[in-house]
Amino acid sequence: LLDDFKAFTFKHQATPLTAFVGTLVVLGGLSLMQSAARYAGASDAMLAIGSFAAVCTLLFAAPAAPLGVPWNMLVGHAVSVGVALLVHWTSAPLEQLFGISMLEVRKVLVPSLAIALQMKVGAVNPPAAAAAEIFATDPLAQRQPLYGAFFLVAPALVGTAWALLVQYATMRTVKLLKARRDGTGPPPATAPEPTVKVSVVDPAEAVVIVQAIEGAAYVEEPLTYLIETLTADR
């Protein structure tokens, strides 16, 4: 089951139009959700981060690319941002204790560890490493609730799930339009072939009935022929 999920994909025939529309919907949706969250009082809400432009490039310009399958997208973001969180939680006390900045160290260490761990778990995804780098260098990301841990939920996983949902909708739309253009859509429903079942005691009577029905197919008034034939044979 795990292997099936790793290979699962929403690939479709990519065109400049589908790439434009898919990217527009993903980034526009994230921007709207971020604005709505901030309007509702979450002034530090983050959803529209730069790494999602790279996500859209994979999903809509190269939808068949192995690095863009849902497994790589979701697990890659989870492990990469997880690494960024661990480095942040470890370096923050050192900064306070010694009064030094660990920013330059985080900028180098976080993506290095994130990419290595992606390879270890078999979920390599470039935008995920970029998201980890954003967390390591952006004070707003580090101010997310739960000492920055909410960054893993939003924007990382929520944004990734939204992008995959839009890719799925794009795939379904492309297939539907292609089927209509090629005339290969589902065939119209047809009524089942009628069947006639005759139950009799005497096999000879069955033979007479079958012969009468077959003969009725070759006359102008089959019903009259059938009645007369069966009456005479009876």
Contacts in CASP RR format, 6 or more apart in sequence:
PFRMAT RR
TARGET T0000
AUTHOR 0000-0000-0000
METHOD contacts of the structure
MODEL  1
LLDDFKAFTFKHQATPLTAFVGTLVVLGGLSLMQSAARYAGASDAMLAIG
SFAAVCTLLFAAPAAPLGVPWNMLVGHAVSVGVALLVHWTSAPLEQLFGI
SMLEVRKVLVPSLAIALQMKVGAVNPPAAAAAEIFATDPLAQRQPLYGAF
FLVAPALVGTAWALLVQYATMRTVKLLKARRDGTGPPPATAPEPTVKVSV
VDPAEAVVIVQAIEGAAYVEEPLTYLIETLTADR
5 70 0 8 1.000
5 71 0 8 1.000
6 69 0 8 1.000
6 71 0 8 1.000
7 69 0 8 1.000
7 71 0 8 1.000
8 69 0 8 1.000
8 70 0 8 1.000
8 71 0 8 1.000
9 63 0 8 1.000
9 64 0 8 1.000
9 68 0 8 1.000
9 69 0 8 1.000
9 70 0 8 1.000
10 59 0 8 1.000
10 63 0 8 1.000
10 70 0 8 1.000
10 164 0 8 1.000
10 167 0 8 1.000
10 168 0 8 1.000
10 170 0 8 1.000
10 171 0 8 1.000
11 63 0 8 1.000
11 64 0 8 1.000
11 171 0 8 1.000
12 18 0 8 1.000
12 63 0 8 1.000
12 167 0 8 1.000
12 170 0 8 1.000
12 171 0 8 1.000
12 174 0 8 1.000
12 175 0 8 1.000
13 174 0 8 1.000
13 178 0 8 1.000
14 60 0 8 1.000
14 61 0 8 1.000
14 62 0 8 1.000
14 63 0 8 1.000
18 60 0 8 1.000
18 170 0 8 1.000
18 174 0 8 1.000
19 56 0 8 1.000
19 60 0 8 1.000
19 61 0 8 1.000
21 170 0 8 1.000
22 56 0 8 1.000
22 59 0 8 1.000
22 60 0 8 1.000
22 166 0 8 1.000
22 167 0 8 1.000
22 170 0 8 1.000
23 53 0 8 1.000
23 56 0 8 1.000
23 57 0 8 1.000
23 60 0 8 1.000
25 166 0 8 1.000
26 52 0 8 1.000
26 55 0 8 1.000
26 56 0 8 1.000
26 59 0 8 1.000
26 162 0 8 1.000
26 163 0 8 1.000
26 166 0 8 1.000
27 48 0 8 1.000
27 52 0 8 1.000
27 53 0 8 1.000
27 56 0 8 1.000
28 48 0 8 1.000
29 162 0 8 1.000
30 47 0 8 1.000
30 48 0 8 1.000
30 52 0 8 1.000
30 155 0 8 1.000
30 159 0 8 1.000
30 162 0 8 1.000
31 47 0 8 1.000
31 48 0 8 1.000
33 47 0 8 1.000
33 162 0 8 1.000
34 45 0 8 1.000
34 46 0 8 1.000
34 47 0 8 1.000
34 48 0 8 1.000
37 45 0 8 1.000
37 47 0 8 1.000
38 45 0 8 1.000
44 140 0 8 1.000
44 143 0 8 1.000
44 144 0 8 1.000
45 154 0 8 1.000
46 140 0 8 1.000
46 141 0 8 1.000
46 144 0 8 1.000
46 151 0 8 1.000
46 154 0 8 1.000
46 155 0 8 1.000
47 154 0 8 1.000
47 155 0 8 1.000
47 158 0 8 1.000
47 159 0 8 1.000
48 155 0 8 1.000
49 131 0 8 1.000
49 134 0 8 1.000
49 141 0 8 1.000
49 155 0 8 1.000
50 130 0 8 1.000
50 134 0 8 1.000
51 127 0 8 1.000
51 128 0 8 1.000
51 130 0 8 1.000
51 131 0 8 1.000
51 134 0 8 1.000
52 127 0 8 1.000
52 155 0 8 1.000
52 159 0 8 1.000
52 163 0 8 1.000
54 126 0 8 1.000
54 127 0 8 1.000
54 130 0 8 1.000
55 73 0 8 1.000
55 127 0 8 1.000
55 160 0 8 1.000
55 163 0 8 1.000
56 163 0 8 1.000
58 65 0 8 1.000
58 67 0 8 1.000
58 68 0 8 1.000
58 73 0 8 1.000
58 125 0 8 1.000
58 126 0 8 1.000
58 127 0 8 1.000
59 68 0 8 1.000
59 73 0 8 1.000
59 163 0 8 1.000
59 164 0 8 1.000
59 166 0 8 1.000
59 167 0 8 1.000
60 167 0 8 1.000
60 170 0 8 1.000
62 68 0 8 1.000
63 167 0 8 1.000
63 171 0 8 1.000
66 72 0 8 1.000
67 124 0 8 1.000
67 125 0 8 1.000
67 126 0 8 1.000
68 125 0 8 1.000
70 164 0 8 1.000
71 123 0 8 1.000
72 122 0 8 1.000
72 123 0 8 1.000
72 124 0 8 1.000
72 125 0 8 1.000
72 128 0 8 1.000
73 125 0 8 1.000
73 127 0 8 1.000
73 128 0 8 1.000
73 160 0 8 1.000
73 163 0 8 1.000
73 164 0 8 1.000
74 123 0 8 1.000
74 157 0 8 1.000
74 160 0 8 1.000
74 161 0 8 1.000
74 164 0 8 1.000
75 121 0 8 1.000
75 122 0 8 1.000
75 123 0 8 1.000
75 125 0 8 1.000
76 118 0 8 1.000
76 121 0 8 1.000
76 123 0 8 1.000
76 124 0 8 1.000
76 125 0 8 1.000
76 128 0 8 1.000
77 125 0 8 1.000
77 127 0 8 1.000
77 128 0 8 1.000
77 131 0 8 1.000
77 152 0 8 1.000
77 156 0 8 1.000
77 157 0 8 1.000
77 160 0 8 1.000
78 152 0 8 1.000
78 156 0 8 1.000
78 157 0 8 1.000
79 114 0 8 1.000
79 117 0 8 1.000
79 118 0 8 1.000
79 121 0 8 1.000
79 123 0 8 1.000
79 128 0 8 1.000
80 114 0 8 1.000
80 115 0 8 1.000
80 117 0 8 1.000
80 118 0 8 1.000
80 125 0 8 1.000
80 128 0 8 1.000
80 129 0 8 1.000
80 131 0 8 1.000
80 132 0 8 1.000
81 128 0 8 1.000
81 131 0 8 1.000
81 132 0 8 1.000
81 135 0 8 1.000
81 151 0 8 1.000
81 152 0 8 1.000
81 156 0 8 1.000
82 132 0 8 1.000
82 152 0 8 1.000
83 110 0 8 1.000
83 113 0 8 1.000
83 114 0 8 1.000
83 117 0 8 1.000
83 132 0 8 1.000
84 106 0 8 1.000
84 110 0 8 1.000
84 114 0 8 1.000
84 131 0 8 1.000
84 132 0 8 1.000
84 133 0 8 1.000
84 135 0 8 1.000
84 136 0 8 1.000
84 151 0 8 1.000
85 135 0 8 1.000
85 148 0 8 1.000
85 149 0 8 1.000
85 151 0 8 1.000
85 152 0 8 1.000
87 106 0 8 1.000
87 109 0 8 1.000
87 110 0 8 1.000
87 113 0 8 1.000
87 136 0 8 1.000
88 106 0 8 1.000
88 135 0 8 1.000
88 136 0 8 1.000
88 142 0 8 1.000
88 148 0 8 1.000
89 147 0 8 1.000
91 102 0 8 1.000
91 105 0 8 1.000
91 106 0 8 1.000
94 100 0 8 1.000
94 102 0 8 1.000
95 101 0 8 1.000
95 102 0 8 1.000
103 137 0 8 1.000
106 136 0 8 1.000
106 137 0 8 1.000
107 133 0 8 1.000
107 136 0 8 1.000
107 137 0 8 1.000
110 132 0 8 1.000
110 133 0 8 1.000
110 135 0 8 1.000
110 136 0 8 1.000
111 129 0 8 1.000
111 132 0 8 1.000
111 133 0 8 1.000
111 136 0 8 1.000
114 128 0 8 1.000
114 129 0 8 1.000
114 132 0 8 1.000
115 124 0 8 1.000
115 129 0 8 1.000
118 124 0 8 1.000
118 125 0 8 1.000
118 128 0 8 1.000
118 129 0 8 1.000
128 156 0 8 1.000
131 155 0 8 1.000
131 156 0 8 1.000
134 141 0 8 1.000
135 141 0 8 1.000
135 142 0 8 1.000
135 148 0 8 1.000
135 151 0 8 1.000
141 148 0 8 1.000
141 151 0 8 1.000
142 148 0 8 1.000
142 151 0 8 1.000
144 150 0 8 1.000
144 151 0 8 1.000
178 184 0 8 1.000
179 185 0 8 1.000
196 213 0 8 1.000
198 206 0 8 1.000
198 209 0 8 1.000
198 210 0 8 1.000
200 206 0 8 1.000
200 209 0 8 1.000
208 230 0 8 1.000
208 233 0 8 1.000
209 230 0 8 1.000
212 225 0 8 1.000
212 226 0 8 1.000
212 229 0 8 1.000
212 230 0 8 1.000
212 233 0 8 1.000
213 226 0 8 1.000
215 222 0 8 1.000
215 225 0 8 1.000
215 229 0 8 1.000
216 222 0 8 1.000
216 223 0 8 1.000
216 225 0 8 1.000
216 226 0 8 1.000
216 229 0 8 1.000
219 225 0 8 1.000
END
